[in-house]
């Protein structure tokens, strides 16, 4: 539920959560936790992105992919 989401926007708290100081201006650290109703089982999924480089590189890769598809004469479609 939305009320179970904890957003951290404070730099000090972000660093204590594991965000490197040099990535404070651009990061995505997320942890998803599922618990059984009786509390005996817990499952966590975590992904951490430090910095903005990966987003820029991903965008460049997407542009190259789409340019190749256009050059090959493929009809427009959602990928």
Buried (B, 14 or more C-beta within 10 A) or exposed (E): EEEEEEEEEEEEEBBEBEBEEEBEEBBBBEEEEEEEEEEEEEEEEEEBBBBEEEEEEEEEEEEEEEEEBEEEEEEEEEE
